[in-house]
Amino acid sequence: MMDMPTALNRVEDILRTVHLGLWVLWTESRWLLGPDIGYQRRLTLMRRRRDALQDEVARMATLADPRREQAAGDLSLLEEDLRRLESDRAAHRARTLAPLRQRFRWLA
């Protein structure tokens, strides 16, 4: 005998779908607006500084400026810090998303 969908079953399915949708919306918004925003601001500032240093080093290369060594050293340190911060950000994002992936692994 086949189960016929009743109004109660339809309401239950709708509520389950709404609950799942709200859960996904909450976790996505928490991920998008959460702790990652601090990383994004620092990364943006560091990238701007890196671009400015690259321009300065390129300009000094044609002028044989004695400060070129200092600027090139600052640039290499900044690029290393930028790589480290991006790595920390990726690890933090993976830790943040792990519970979400675990919860919805059946969707994959």
Long-range contacts (C-beta under 8 A, 24 or more apart in sequence): 24-104, 27-100, 31-93, 31-96, 31-97, 31-100, 34-96, 35-92, 35-96, 36-89, 36-92, 36-93, 36-96, 39-85, 39-88, 39-89, 39-92, 42-85, 43-82, 43-85, 43-86, 43-89, 46-78, 46-81, 46-82, 46-85, 47-82, 49-78, 50-75, 50-78, 50-79, 50-82, 53-78
